[in-house]
């Protein structure tokens, strides 16, 4: 396997695990980056840019080679790993005094105060306690990306449970909840806010709403089969798996993940240009790692979260059986927290996986921030074996022998 990039001394286990992902876990094309105390210590990429090795991809116009390699600046759709970066927006608005986390959403978005949602707080949205993970009528792909239909449907939607009393993963509706809140508070779209206030100052190749001039850098994602053996990777064995729940057409799981029907084509240029902060972010591994590094400390003079905001991000707001994901999950304000459903580096870690593989997170105690992106989408929602192999390698590289697990 021809792996490109750099690894600082002591982080060689990460490179070894990255290579094994291709050799044993069916990786097609991927990248991983790690920052420690604001400084990049791992930056690796390998494989083909497109999941099937088909060159420059549909709609790109130039054909490319039969198997264009993953390049230093290749980016990919990271699905729900987008949520972690998007969650930083309301937290930064709170940090700046522009939004009250304990205010009703209707304070900023009056139309939302209907159908039993009058008591939904901003913090409920961020911690998946708002009670609106589904819509009575799924949106078409065109409606999902038009910037209006999603917010309008949520404003009219009746909650599935009393808001604030329980939690369930808002897989897609998180997009329109966050986007509309940001628009009402700032007058800017969420994609523009991220570009101007997060990506530009930090120099991130991260977009919620891909500019046309960057489209040539983005590879094609697609499904890949599970390997016959996962070689020690963590496997969850709940009483009822997410996949089993998804097969039940009436389940909250199926309805939450089926909010857009038919399923959108994530390789479609129109989808990639849309501003969907729950699932449509496009990023390099380097950008995810650098963004999380700036949440926990300075990176080249830029820091996102003040200490109080960092505490908010990783303080548990929701825990226990998830009404949508079936397994037990833990959430802070917008971030998944370390636990069985999302094993990160340690008890204080926070971040967000993307369905099928990608992952971004930070661990303030060790000063570690990591980003992983892939073009091969597995069926799992959390705890992807490739990402977990890399997390374990980072842990081994940063722990003393008696601490390593």
N, C-alpha and C positions, 0 to 999 in steps of 0.2 A: 504494500500500500504506500503510495507516494503522498506523504503528509507534508504540507507546506506550513510555514510559520515559525514561531519561536516559543521556547519554554525556558524559563529561568531555572537555575540549579535548585534542586529540591522539589520541583514540580514535575519531574519526569514521570511519576505514576499517572498523571493526567494524560500525557501523550500515549503511554502504554494502553490505558483504558480506551482512549479514542481509537487507536489502531484495532483493538480487539472488537470494538463495536462493528467495524467493517468486516472483520474476519469471522465473527461468530454470531452477530446479531442482525445481519442483513442490512447494515447502513448503506445508503446509496450515495448521498452527498450531505455534508454536515460541516459545522464549525462550532468551536468552543472557545470561550475567552474567560479569563479569570483576572480580577484585580485584587490586590492586597494592599490595604492602607492607601488607597487612591492611586496605586501604581500598577500598570499592566504586567502580569507575570506569566500568563499563558495566552497565546493567540494562534490557534491552529485551524486549518481547514483542509478538506480532502474530498475526493470523489467527483461526481459530475454535478453540474449546476442544476440540471433537470432530473427528476426522479427516474425517468426512463432513458436518460442519456440521449435526448433528442435535440441537442444543440440549443438554439436561441429561443425556441418556444413559439407557441401560437401568438399571432398578433404582433410579433416583434419585427417582422418584415425582412430580416436579413438572412434567415435560414441557418447560418452557423455551421459548425461541424457536426459529425454524427454523434459526438459525445463531448460537448463543451465542458472543460473542467471547471470545477468550483474555483473562483478567483478570489483575490484578496478582498474585493469589494462586493462579492455576491451577497444578496439579501434574499429573504424568504418571508412568506406569510407565516406569522407565528401564532395565529389563532388566539386562544385565551391568554397567552403570555402578554398580549396587549393590555389586558385588564390591569396588570400591576402598574404599568406606566400611566395608564389613564387614571388610576386611583390617585396618583400623585397630584393631579390637577385640583380636585376639590380640597385636598389636604393643604396644598400650597395657597389656595384661595382663603382657606381658614387661617393659615399662618399669616396672611397679609390683612386679615380682618375683613374680608369681603364676603365670607359665608359663615353661617353659624351651623355647626354640625348638629345641634340640638333643636334647630328650627324645623317646623314642618316644611316639607317640600313645596307645599302650596304657597308658602311665603314668597317664593321666587317664581313659581309656576302656578298661577291661580287656577288654571283649568284642571290641574291635577287633583284639586280638592273636591272629588266627587266619588260616588259609588263606594263609600266606605274607606276612602284613603285619606281622610282629613287628618289623621294622626300619624301618617307616615313621615318620619323624620329623615333628614339628610343622612344621619348615621345608619339608619335602617337600610337605605339604598346601598351604602358602601359595605355593609355587613351581611347582605343577602337576606334581610329580614323584612323587606317591603311587602312581601306576599304577592308579587305580580311577576312570577317567572314564566307565565304563559299568557296567551291571548285567546280570546274566544274564537276569533277568526285569524288563522295564520296570514301573514303578509306574503305577497308575491315577492320574488327577488327584486323586481323594479320598485315596489313600494318600500322594501327594506332599505334601499339606498337613496331614496329621493329626498331625505332630510326632513320630511314632514309627517309621513304616514305613521311611522313608528311612535312618535311622541303623541300624535292624536289618538292612536289606538290605546296607548297606555293611560292617557288621561281619562278615557271612558271605561277602562277595565276595572272590574270588581276583583278585590284580592281573594286569593285562594285560602288564606288564613288571616286571623287578626294580626295586622301589622305590628311588628315588634315582639310578638310572642314566640316565634319559632323562626327557623332559617331553612332556606332551600336555594340552591344555586340558580341564579338568574343568568343562564347561559347566554342568551341573546338579548333579552330585554334590558340588560345592563347597558347595552349600547345606547339606547334611546333615553334611558333615565339619566345617564351621565352627560350625554351630548346636550340634552335639553336644559339640564341644570346649568351647565357651563355657558350655554348661549344666553340664558335668561340673566345670569349674574354678570357676565362680562361683555356681552354683545358680540363675542367672537365664537366661531365654531370651535369644537374641541380639537380638531386637527390643526387648525391655525394656532390655537393657544399652545399646544404641545410644540409645534414647530418654532414658534417665536420665543417661548419662555423656558423650554427644556432642551429641545434638540439643538437649536442654533447656539446658545451659550456653551453647551457641552461638546459641540461638534459631533452630534450623533447621526448616524445613518439609520434613522428611525422615522417612520411616517404613519400617520393615521389619515389616509387620503394620499395615495402615491402620486407625485407629480409626473406628468407625461415624460419629462426629460430624464427621469430616473428609471423608467420602465425596462430599459435594456439590461439593467443589472439584476433583475429579479428572476429567479428560476421557477420552474414549474413544480408544484407539489402534487403528490398523489398517494394512494394507498399502497402499502407494502404488506406482504404476508408475515405473520408471526413466525419466528424461527421455531424449529421443532424442540429445541432446548434453549433455555435462556441463561444457563451457566451461572446460577447463584443470584440472579436478579430477584429483587423483592416481588412477591406476588400477593395481592390481597385476596382473601377468600371469605367475603361476606356471605351471610345467609342467602342474600339475593344480590347478584352482581348488577352493575350498571347495565351491562349488555342485556341481561335477562329482563330487567325492568324496561329497557328501551323497546324490546320486542312486543311489549304489551301496549297496544294502540291507545288504551284509555289511561295509561299511567301518567303521572305528573312528569316523569322522566322523558317519555316520548313526546309529550306535549311541549315541554320546555325546550328540548332540542329541535322540535319541529315547528318552531315559531315562524320560520321562513319556509314556505313550500311552493314549488319544489325546491329541493336543496340547491343553494346557489353554487355556481361554478367559481371557485376561489381563484382560478387562473384567468378569469375573464377580466380584461383591462377595466371595464366599468366597475366591477366589484372592487378591484384593487384601488381605484380612484375614490371610492366612497369612504366616508368617515364613520367607521363602525368601531368604537373603542372597546367593544367586548370581544371582537374576533377578527378584525380586519387589519391589524397592525402589520407592517412590513419592516423587517429589521435585520441587521447583522448580529452575530453573537457578540461582537465587540461593543456594539451600541447598547445591547441589553446589560452587559456587565458594567459598562461605564456609567450608565444611568443609575443602576443600583449602588455602585460605588459612591456616587454623588449624593445618594440618599443618606448614607451613613458617615460621610466625611468629605473633606475637600478633595477635588480632582482638578489639578492644574488651576487652583484658585477659585473654583466654583463648587458650591455646596447647595444642595436642594433643601434638605430638611433641617430645621433647627432642632435641638435636642427634644423639646416638648412635642414637636410634630413626629419625630422618629418614635417616641414613646406611643403616640396615638396609633401609628401605623401597625405596630406589632403587639398592641394590647388586645387580648382576646375579647371579642364581641359576640361571637357565635361559636358554639361547640356542641358536638353530639350528632345523632342521626340526622342526615341531610335529607330533606323531603324530596329532592330531585336526584341527587347523586347516590342515594340509598346508603352508602357507607357513612361513617362518622367523619365529619370535616371540622376544621377550625378556621375561623376568619378573624382578622383584625379589621381595620377600616380600609377595605378595598383589597387587602392582601390575604392570601392563604398563609397560614402559620404552620410551622413544623409539626408533623403528626403522621399517623399511619397512612392517611390518604395522600399526603404530600410530604414525604420524607425529605428534609433539607439538611443543612449541615449540623444544626444543633437546636436546642430548645428555644433560643432567641431568634432563630432565622425567620425571615418573612419573604414572600415573593409570589410568583404565580406560574403554574404550568400552562401549556397550551395543549388542547386535545390532540393527541396523536404524536406528541414528542417534545416540542420546544419548552424551554424553562429559563426563567430569570429569577434570581433571588439575591439576598444579602444576609450576612451574618455579622452583626455589629461586634459581637464578642471577639471574633477572630479577625475582623477587618476584611473579610472575604466577600467579594461579589462575583457572581458567575452568570454567564449567558450561554445558552446552547440552542442552536437552530438546526433544523433538518428539513429535507424535502420529502422524506419517506414517512407517511402518516400511518401510525399504528391505530388499532381500534380503541386503545385505552384512553381514558380521560385524564388520569393522574398516574404518577409513579411509573413513567415509561422506563423500561429496563435499560435503554441506552443512556438516558439522562441520569438514572440512578447509579450506573456504573461510573459515570464521571463524578457525581457527587461523592461517592465513596473514595474515589481516587484523590479528590481534593481534600477530603477529611484525612486520609492517610498522609498526605503531604504536609498538612498543617498541624498534625497531632504528634505529641511525643509518643514513644512506643507503648507506654502504659495507658495512654489515653485513646489510642486507636481502637476502633470497633469495626 
